[in-house]
Amino acid sequence: MGLAYVGVSHKTASTETLAAVAVTGDDLPEAIRRLTGDVGPGVILSTCNRTELYVDVEDSESAIEGLTGYLESLALAAGSGVDTASIRDAVRAATGGEAVDHLFRVAAGLDSMVIGDSQISGQLEKALETAAATTAVPVAVDLAIWHALRAARRVRSRSGLTGYAPSMTRTAVQLIESRVSDLSQLRVGVIGTGAMGLLMMSRLKRRGALDLTVVSRNPARAAQVASDFGARHGAINGMSGLLSDLDVVIACAAAREPIITARTLENVDRSGRLIVLDLSVPPAVAPDVEACDGVELLGLEDIEAIAQSTDSPVREAVARAEAIISDEIQRYQASDYECEAVPVIRALGQMAELRRVIELERALKQLPDADEQTARVIDSMSRALVKRLLADPIDFVRKSRGVDEVAEIYSLGGEELPAGYPDPDDLSRAA
């Protein structure tokens, strides 16, 4: 058994393929239940850059095939029209150490479209919480993600990468600013009041945007966010009217159907240029918008182009982050092995205690006149001998990773401790 991951990301898949297998927040619990029923329990990480499945597997080959089929089923269920062959071509998978390495890099933002993006660790933590609230998360998956999140925190605090590498929202604003002269003179609308939408509002405000509008399906939520940021607010069902008053629109909303289409813009009375940046997966803006007069449609591909322009300080910070991850993976592997070793050490202790008790009873039967103090001395001596004899095999299990060898030598697993005797866990601790 061990960790395995199967998924698609911005490195292997087109925007259309990413959208086809994306799982929005509301749909995530049901998707986890389906994953559990089809393949087994696990965690689904779905962001604008990737959709990945993390599970604990016994048969790697069959599990990877099953998980790939599950991703294809997501696209079919969504009615995306994307050929499942393109999904299979984009799928990347790994088990064991390779899966662990990938998970840690993802959590630290080193596999993100924007290198060092810190939002991904929060998304991974949320994915784990949702899975745990929906079904039982395998211990191997939970432990690996917990260590990966710890590694991500160390990367953020010690590598210096966060100070150099831009976040997704920072890169998005840079992209907008490359097209305009002064944000303070523009009317900017943000669609979506989730985490990405709030971060975008905050970033725009810091960059000098004065005329902001926030749009949401939930009018009360939009009004609250607008109040917090000193902005206007609107509803998605009134997009045509809103678009006539905006110069820039940034979509950060998960949507099953596009919110803005060419038809939405048909009756919009506009005299100037409109920049539309779609950060949503699935897309919140239909591709036909690009053909509309005066409209420039930007997307994740444009974000990636800016993110690729890294300089020397960023590369140095990435190198420090890589060293931190390597160290944290070693820690994880040690703790993961401890989880594997504990049952064997416990079984070894139980076996030794069982045999000690049997021999002690035989000895006392041969000493019918022994008083209570003599019995205690013999009992204490037998316990000390067992601890001494177990010290070497337990040390071998822990230091030499000899779980299988010790289990085979001592034929562990076939004997039970008689009722009434104490748990022998103190043997392993003492040793």
N, C-alpha and C positions, 0 to 999 in steps of 0.2 A: 504494500500500500504506500501511497505517496502523493504529493501535490502534482496536479496537472492543470495546464491552462490551454484553452482553445479560443481563438478570437480573431477579429479583424481590426485594423487600425488605419490611421491616415497614411501610414507608410506602405500599406499593401492594397488599400481599397480606394475606389473612387468615392466621391461624395454621395452618389446615388446608392452605391453598395452599403456605405455606412448608414445611410438613412433607412435602407431596407431592413436592417437587422437591429436598429436602435430600439431600446425599450424605454419609454417615458416613465416618469415617476409614478403616475397613477397605475400603470400597467405592470410595474415591477413585481409586486407580490404574487400576482397570478402567473407571471412568467417564471418565478422561482418555483411555484407549486408544479408547474408543467415540467420544469427541468428535473425536479425531484422525482416525478412520476416516470419521465422518459429515460433518464440516465442515472440520476442520483442527486442527493442534496449538495448544494454548493452556493457560490456567491456570483452574482451577475453584476459586472461593472460596465455601465453604459453611459458614455459621455459623447460630446460632439466629435471627439477624436477616435473613439474606439468602443467596441462592444466585446467584452471578454468574459469567459466562464472559468471559474476556479473551482475545482472539485478534488476529492480524494479518490484515487483509483487503485484497483488491484490489477486489472488487465489493461495496460496502457493502450494497446492497439485498438481494442474494441471500444474503449471509453472515448478515445479521440474520434473514432468514426461516429459514435453516437452523438457526441457533442457537436461535431460538424453538421450532422443531420439536423440537430436541434436548431442551429443557426439558420439553416435553410428553411426550416419550418416557420421561423419568425418572419422571414421575408414573404413566404407564401401566405401566412395568416394576415399580414398587413396589406396584402394585395398590391405590393409595390410594383409588380411587373418586371422586377430585376431577375435575370436568368440565374437560376441556382448555381450554374456552372461558374459564373463570375464570382459568386460567394465562395465556392470551394477553392477557386484559384487564389482568392485573397486571404484565406484562412492560414494562420500560423499557429503551431501547437508545440508544446514542450512538456516534458515530465521531469520529475526529480530535480536535480540541481539546476538545470536550464530553466525550468519553470520558476524556481525560487529566485534565480538571478533576474529573470524578466519582471517578476512581481515587485522586487525591491527597486528596480530602475523605474518602473511605472510609478510607484508610490512617491519616489523622490523627484519626479518630474523630468527625469533624464530621457524618457521615451516620448515625451509630449511634443506636440507640434511647436509649442513655444518652450524651448529648453529651460528647465528650472521652474516651470509653472507650478505654483504652490496649491492651486485649487484642486488638483487631482487627488491629493492625499485626503482632503475633506470629502471628496466624492467617493473615494474608496472606503473611508470609514462609514459613510452613510450607507453604502451598498452592503457592508457587513452587518450594520444594525438592522437594515430592512430584512436581510436574509435570516438573521437570528430571530426576528419577530415573526417571521413567516413559517420557518421550519427549523429543524435542528441542523446547525452548521457543523460539519465534520471537524473534529479536534485538530487534525492536520492543517486544514484550511484556516481555521480561526487562529491557530498559533502562528502560521506563516504570515498572515495579514497583520497580526498584532506586532510582530517583529519588523515587518516592512514599514509600518506606520512609525514605529520608534526610530528606524533608520532615517525616514523622511524628516522627522523632527531634528535629528542630529545634523542632517545635510543643511536644513534651513538655518540652524543656529551657528554652525561651525565652518561651513564651506565658503561662505561669502557669496554663494551663487545667487541667493535671493536679491542681493544688492545690485547685481549686474544684469541678470536675466530678466526680461520683461514678462509680465503676466499676460494672459490672453486679453484682458481688458485694456491693458496698457498698449499692447501691440495693435489692438483694434483702433484705439484713438490715434495712434501714430499713423495708421493707414488713412484714417479720415483726414488728419492734418496734412498728409501729403497731397491731398486733393483740394484743400481750401486754404485760405490765407489767415483767417481769424475766427476761431470757434465762438468768440464772444458776440460776433455779428450774425450768427446763424441760429435758426430755429431747429432744435434737435429733438427728435422723438425716440424713445426707447420702448420697445414692445416686450413686455414680460416683467413680472415683479418677483421672480425667483431669485436665487443667489446670484446668478450671472447678471440679471437685470439690475439688481441693487448695486453690485460692484461697478457696473457700467455707469450708472447714475453718479456714483461717488467719484469715479475717475473723470467723467466729463465736467463735473462741478469743479474739481481741483484744477483742471486744464483751462478754466475760464469760461465755460459755456454758461450763459446767463438765462437763455430762453429754452427751458426744458419742458418736455411733455412726456408723461409716462402713461402707457396704454396697457390694459389688462382685461381679461375676461371677467374678473371680479371688480365691479365698480367701487365697492367699499375699500378693497385692498388698494386699488389705484389711487383713491382719494387720500388714504393714509400715507402712502409712499410719497405722493405729490406734496403733502403737507410737510413731511420730514425733509424734503429737499427744496422746498420753495418753488415747486414746479406746477404746471397745469396737469390735468389728467383727462383721459378719455377712454372710451370702450372700444373693443375690437370690432363690434358690429357697426361702428361709425367711422371706419377707416377712411372711406372716400372723402368725407368731410375734413378729417384731420390732415390727410396728405396734402391738401391744397394750402395748408398753413405751415408746412415743414420744408426745410432745406435738406435735412439729413434724417434718415430713419435707420435705427439699429435694432434688428430683430433678435431677441434672446429667449424666445418662447418655444417650448416643445408643442408641436401641433400635428395632428394626424392629417390634416389637409392644409394647404398653403393659406396663409392669412391675407397676403397681398398677391394679386394676380394682375395680368394685363387688363382684365375686365374691371378690376377695382380702380384702375387708373383711367379708364375710358372717359368718365365724366368729371374728372378732376380738373378744375380750372387753375392752370398753372402758367406762370410766365417765365419762371426761372428753372434752373437745373435742380434735379433731385438725386441725391446719393443714397443708395439703399445698401446696407451691409447686413448680410444674413449670417448669423452665427449659430443658427438653430439646426439641430439634427433630431428628427427629419426637418427638411427645409421649411421655413415659414414663408418664404417668398418663391413664387413659381418662376421657372426659368424664362417664361415668355415676357416677363417684365423687362428684360434686357432689351427687347425690341422696341419698347415704348420711347417716343421722342423725349429727349431731355433727361433720360433716366440712366444713371450708371449703377449697374449691379455689381457688388463686390461680395466675396464669400470666403470660405475657409482657405481656399487655395491662395488667395491674396495675402491672408494672414501668414500662411506658411512661408511665402516668399520673403516677407519682411523678417520673420523669425530666423531665417537661415543666415542672415548677415550678422554673425557673431564675431566679436573682436577678441584680442588676446586675453584681457582680464576674464572674460567669460570662459574661455578655454581653460585657463588656469583654475578657475573656480570649479569647473566641471571635473578636472583631474582630482581636485581635493574631494569632491563629492563621490567620485568613483572609489577613492581610497576608503572613505567612511563606509560606503556600502559594502565593500569587500570585508571590512572588519565586522560589520553588523551581521553579514551572512555567516561568518565563522561563529559568531555568538549564537545565532539562530540554530545552526547545525549542531552545536554542542548541546543546546537545550532540547532540540528535537531528538537527539540521540538519548538524552536522559529519559525522555518519555518512553522510548523503546526499551531502555535498559531496566527501568524500574520494575516492570512485571517479572523479568527474569531474576533480578536480585531478590524480589519478594518470594518468588517460587523457590529459589535456592534456600532462602531462610526458612521457609515452611518445611521443606524437605529435611533440612538439618534438624529443625526443632522436633519434627515427628520422630526421627530416628533417635535423637537424644532422649526423648521422653520414654520411648520403648526400652532403650538400654538402661535408663535410670530405674524404671520399674523392675526390670529383671535383676538388677544389682540389689535393690532394696528387698526383693523377695528372698535373696540369698542371705540377707542380714536381718532375720526376723527380730532380733533383740536390739537392733539399732535404735538409739533414742532420737528425739526430735532434732537435737543439735547436730548429730552425726548425719542425719538425712539432709539437713540444710547445707552442711559442708560438701557432701557428695553432689548435691544439686548445683551448688555454686561452682564447684570445680568443673562439672560437665558443661555448664553454660560458658565458662571461660575457655575451655578447650574448643567448643564449637565456634566461638567468635574468632579465636586465633586461626582455626582451620579455614574459616570462610574469608578471612582477610585477603588472601592472595587471589582466589577466583573473583571476588567482587572487584578488587583493584584491576584485574585483567579485563573484566567487563567494561569498566568505566574508562580506562586509559587506552586499551587496545581495541576497543569496539568488538569484543569477542562474545557478543550476545549469542550467536548461533552455536559457537563452539562449546561454551559453557552449558547451554541448554542440552546439547547432544551428549556431552560427557556425563552429565549427571541425570540424564533421562528425566528432565523436569516436566511437570504437568500431570503426572499419573497418580500422585499421592495426595491425600487430604489430611489436614490436621484434625486430630480427635476433638470432639466437642468438649468445651470447658477449658481448653488451653488458650493462653493469651496470644494475641496477634504478634508475630515475630518480626515486625518491621524494625524494632530496635536493633536487630542483628545487623542489618545493612547500615544503619546509622552509626552503630558502634564500630563496625569494621572500617 
